């Protein structure tokens, strides 16, 4: 069966005078239509770079140095700029962290939405307006006809993010990549935006890649989780399985650091820091911080292997499925 998205051995590097730095290393992931995948990890793990590389939004000195991004059967990582424009914002949409950085403050919401539509479709102004109103209704914006004539500063933070979601839906994309879509919002609005994305995936059969450091959000919205550390996928599997029984020491540390895991006690902290891209350890990148490491971990990089619980983990010290 063909996946909606198939990332195969993807690597992304940044060319510096002192040499190339590898931000994403040999990542392989897949996503089906209507499926929701969470990318989690600390800041600097490579989550956003991976998300941007899917739609080839890596600006120089960054570049895709290896692997494939197969979307609906075609390797779009090799597409020209013009060919990629027909995919980006059309078949694959992206929701960025800060809606005020996404929306142009000097143009009305309606103008920005119509520009997006007309960049990908040959339609009249009336048809574009009808589509814009329909999408604003889908994200529960009240009085959409009136709202089209307003500027971004006339909306609250939560409403602005809803408009960004509506813009991402304009062309009925097959896939949405949401990069920390609720970072600037309060907890109540966060929950509303996440519920909205969940509803849209179920009703529109869209694939969703949710990039976040918040495991609590991921556990509520996604069906599968991929845990990134220093540019590598260290664990991947069904959300419920990973939250209930994490296999990689890094995933265990992330979950133990959640406040709800130890109410009334001092928060658990993973010792040390993520290694710099300039100074990666020879073996497992997590080995300097790992309490379970063996001599092998310091000299070899563990491959992803299938676990007994049905996920995959990159750890020599974990029991994996045989045969």
Helices and strands as residue ranges (DSSP letters): E 5-16, E 19-31, E 36-40, H 47-54, E 62-71, E 74-75, G 76-78, H 81-85, E 92-95, H 99-102, H 109-120, H 125-138, H 144-147, G 152-154, H 157-169, E 175-179, H 187-204, E 207-211, H 215-221, E 224-229, E 232-238, H 239-244, H 249-256, G 259-261, G 287-289, G 295-298, E 305-306, E 312-313
